[in-house]
Amino acid sequence: MSAPAITPVVVRLKLSLLRNGLRQSGGRRAAYIASAVVVLLFAALQLIGLVALRGFDHVESLVVLLVAVLGLGWAVMPLFFPGGDETLDPTRLVMLPLRPRPLVRALLVGSLVGIGPLFTLCLLTGSVIAVAHGGAAFAVGVLAVPLALLVCVALARAVATANVRLLTSRKGRDLAVLSGLVIAVGAQVVNFGAQRLGSSGLEQLDPAARVVRWLPPASALGAVHSAGEGSYGVAAAQLALSGAALAGLLVLWSRSLTRLMTSPDGSTLQAQDSRVRERGAGGLARLLPPGRTGTVMERTLRYVWRDPKTKAAWVTSLAVGLIVPVFNAWQGTGSVYFACFAAGMLGIQMYNQFGQDTSAFWMVAMTISSTRDAYVELRARALALLLVTLPYAALVTVLTTAMLGDWARLPEALGLSFALLGAMLATGAWTSARFPYSIPQEGYKNVAPGQTGLAWISIFGGMVAAAVLCAPVIALTVWLNVSEAGHGLLWLLLPGGTVYGAGLALVGLRLAAPLTVRRLPEILTAVSKG
């Protein structure tokens, strides 16, 4: 008696899990529906746009590169968002008596159920319509669309299965911190590329497209164009490349799945070494001040290095703070004042200081019994942030100035950056005590349910207050630039802005310390909700 097919079972299982997950809460259901509508609307616009490009010169180069980027996205997204499709996690099926080959087939079909595959299908369909000319090209397109879609899905599943042990571990989750960097860099690259294409045309893409059209899954779309030009041998070779890539990915996926479901992991093996080695203070601890200040600074920096949520926020801020001024300077449309973006992005890390500790804040709260304790705690956290922010803001400002060649404005740009940083330290310390909120440790949410309003008030209200506090330095900068007699005094903005920012930071810390002591029970309750 033959075993029953598991493919329909896996598809029904995924649909059932999705349906039951949406029934858990109205908020989750609304978020899923809203995201689905946005993705499908974007897919429809992409489809219409690609169809509208039909007949344009060099459109095949654009389409081939677009499909290549799409395939790259399918490959890297499992690394950045390992929890994005928990219903297809193969580790949940380890205890079932399933053979790898039928399981791969079932998981491949189940992977085609979702918003991502539908978006990919729309984009591939529009790409075929944009480049296909003649019956032969459309016939090849009928094969190319499902083939390219299967290559994308198989690539994502193979990567996820090969790295599932890593992705489900604590260190593996740290890969998600790169998502902010990729998104930030990708957005600026797309913006820069769109501007270049708008001014120079699609022919700039031809050299890259001539190479990429032989790389799966883009080779499937390259076959459509080749068939339209009558190069049937080339089209067959390109389709064969995509088919071979699909077969190879399925083999790798099957082997990884077999190894995953048969090899032991850490839960089935005894620890090889139970010895605990005593470690002395590291090099960083020796460089920090003694007492509570150094201890708090070291703890804060360790959070930045070890906690995935904190690391993700820092990596994103560092990336965006560098990319915005540098990319604008590279395009020739920037200003040295854009370098203040670096100080502003890192200054945000001062907001919700106690929420970053989550439920562990109760241990910190036990050590705060006076205004002096609260002041030292907040000051040490600010000093830890300054260890990174001050040299980083200076580096970004110098780099932006060098790219623009406007060295005369370097002192005022640095002065504005340091004044903004001091203002954000001041407002961040105060809002951390007045509007604390919890950051969930699991998932990708940065605010606990019911505390979104507090987060908006804390961050955006504090940023507006920081901008108001910087108004005197901004006004002085404008006046010195407008006044003919003030040009020789612009260098004073560097020491003036530095002293002004330091003064704002000290005043803000002094005001936040007694507020922290008074509101300690409320802070502890708020940050422990996640």
NORBEL-V192194 format. One line per field, one symbol per residue. phi: phi as a letter, one per 30 degrees, with the letter a starting at -180 (. if undefined). A space follows every 50 residues. Layout:
phi = ???
//
This chain:
phi = .ddddcddddddddddddddddddaddddddddddddddddddddddddd dddejddidddddddddddddddddcddddbdcdbddcddddcddcdcdd ddddddddddddclddddddddddddddddcdbjdddddddddddddddd ddddddddddddcddddccdddddddddddddddddddddddddddddcc jddddeeddddddccdddddddddddddcidddddddddddddddddddd ddddddddddcbcdbddccdddbcdccdcdddddddddddideddddddd ddeddcdedddddddddddddddedddddddiccbddddddddddddddd dhdddddhddddddddccbbddddddddddddddddecdddddddddddd ddddicddcdedddddddddddddddddddddddbdbccddcicdcbdei cdddddddddddddddddddeeddddddddddddddddcddddddddddd ddddddddddddddddddcedddddddcdd
//
